[in-house]
Amino acid sequence: MSAEQQVHDGEPRDEAGARVEKAARGLLRSLGTVSRVLFEAADFGLPRSSLNALDALADGPRRVTELTAPTGLTQPRVTVVLQTLEEAGLVERRRCDEDRRSIRVRITPAGLEVLDRGRQRMAARLLDGLRERGDDPERAVAEARQAVRTLLAALEPSALD
């Protein structure tokens, strides 16, 4: 094994693998920072877990059990988050007609308004930042979106649906 090769999970890793690993660490940090800055700019007034639930409901009603995957939360935690959102008037929970044991949740107009206002603030922050740098905002965002979609397609194709 050359000096550049390292052992990872018991298997030799070549130079390309080492470079990808280094880039992935930087990517993870950068994505985390972009996510944090945009979340702060949005000023949703909600924790991320609540925002994730609202976002997952923006495309239509779902059963509580269907919210675990898109939110990354356990079912008991989803239930707590939904209770808080319901008390704030941002979601409504009802028994499913098809299966009375299940609960279906939908976002309310007030919940959609919270999402829309926050997304507008996020977009404005991004637009301002790109314009300050002299970048073409539409091109920069389109290229970034395509790069992220390429990574998602490789890692979790179902996330692109």
C-alpha positions in Angstrom: 0.0 0.0 0.0 1.4 3.4 -0.9 1.9 6.2 1.6 -1.3 7.9 0.3 -3.4 4.9 0.9 -5.1 4.5 4.2 -7.2 1.7 5.8 -10.9 2.5 6.2 -13.2 -0.1 7.7 -10.5 -2.7 7.2 -10.2 -2.1 3.5 -7.4 -0.2 1.7 -8.5 3.2 0.3 -6.9 4.7 -2.7 -6.0 8.3 -3.2 -9.3 9.1 -4.9 -11.2 7.7 -2.0 -9.2 9.8 0.4 -9.9 13.0 -1.6 -13.6 12.2 -1.7 -13.7 11.6 2.0 -11.9 14.9 2.6 -14.4 16.7 0.3 -17.3 15.0 1.9 -16.2 16.4 5.3 -16.1 19.9 3.9 -19.4 19.4 2.1 -21.1 18.3 5.3 -19.8 21.4 7.2 -20.8 23.7 4.3 -24.3 22.2 4.0 -24.8 22.5 7.7 -23.7 26.1 7.7 -26.0 27.0 4.7 -28.9 25.2 6.4 -28.3 27.1 9.7 -27.9 30.5 8.1 -31.0 30.1 5.9 -33.0 28.7 8.9 -32.0 31.7 11.0 -32.9 34.1 8.2 -36.3 32.5 7.8 -37.1 33.4 11.4 -39.9 30.8 11.5 -40.3 31.1 15.2 -40.4 27.3 15.4 -37.9 24.6 16.2 -36.5 22.7 13.2 -38.4 19.6 14.1 -41.7 21.6 13.8 -40.6 23.2 10.6 -39.7 19.7 9.1 -43.1 18.5 10.0 -44.8 21.5 8.4 -42.7 21.2 5.3 -43.6 17.5 5.0 -47.3 18.4 5.2 -47.1 21.2 2.6 -47.7 18.7 -0.2 -50.8 17.3 1.4 -52.2 15.4 4.4 -50.3 12.4 5.8 -50.7 9.9 8.5 -48.7 10.4 11.6 -46.6 7.3 10.8 -45.8 8.7 7.3 -44.1 11.7 8.9 -41.2 9.8 10.6 -39.1 9.4 7.4 -39.3 12.9 6.0 -38.8 14.5 9.4 -36.2 12.1 10.7 -38.1 11.9 14.0 -39.4 8.9 15.9 -43.2 8.4 16.0 -43.5 9.5 19.6 -41.5 12.6 18.9 -43.7 13.4 15.8 -46.8 13.1 18.0 -45.4 15.6 20.5 -44.3 18.0 17.6 -47.8 17.7 16.0 -49.5 18.4 19.3 -47.5 21.7 19.7 -48.3 22.6 16.1 -52.0 21.9 16.5 -52.1 24.0 19.6 -50.6 26.9 17.6 -53.2 26.4 14.9 -50.7 25.3 12.3 -51.9 21.8 11.7 -55.1 19.8 12.2 -55.3 16.2 13.2 -58.3 13.9 12.4 -59.0 10.2 12.5 -58.6 8.5 9.1 -61.9 7.6 7.5 -60.3 4.4 6.0 -58.7 3.3 9.3 -60.2 4.8 12.5 -57.1 3.7 14.4 -54.9 6.1 12.4 -54.6 9.9 12.6 -54.3 12.0 9.4 -52.7 15.4 9.7 -53.0 18.4 7.4 -51.4 21.8 7.4 -53.7 24.7 8.0 -53.7 28.0 6.0 -51.9 29.5 9.0 -49.3 26.8 8.8 -48.8 27.4 5.1 -48.5 31.2 5.8 -45.7 30.5 8.3 -43.9 28.4 5.7 -44.4 30.9 2.9 -43.2 33.9 4.9 -40.1 32.0 6.2 -39.3 30.8 2.7 -39.5 34.3 1.3 -37.1 35.6 4.0 -34.7 32.7 3.2 -34.9 33.5 -0.5 -34.3 37.2 0.2 -31.2 36.4 2.3 -29.8 34.1 -0.4 -30.5 36.6 -3.1 -28.9 39.5 -1.2 -25.8 37.4 -0.4 -25.3 36.3 -4.0 -25.9 39.8 -5.4 -23.4 41.2 -2.9 -20.8 38.8 -4.3 -21.7 39.7 -7.9 -23.0 36.3 -8.7 -25.9 35.5 -10.9 -28.4 34.3 -8.3 -30.5 32.2 -10.6 -27.6 30.4 -12.1 -25.8 29.9 -8.7 -28.9 28.5 -7.1 -29.7 26.3 -10.1 -26.2 24.9 -10.1 -26.2 24.3 -6.4 -29.6 22.5 -6.6 -28.4 20.3 -9.4 -25.2 19.4 -7.5 -27.3 18.4 -4.4 -29.7 16.4 -6.6 -26.8 14.5 -8.1 -25.6 13.6 -4.6 -29.1 12.6 -3.5 -29.6 10.4 -6.6 -26.4 8.6 -5.6 -27.3 8.3 -1.9 -31.1 8.1 -1.6 -32.9 8.2 -4.9 -36.3 8.0 -3.3 -35.6 11.5 -1.8 -36.0 12.9 -5.3 -39.6 11.9 -5.7 
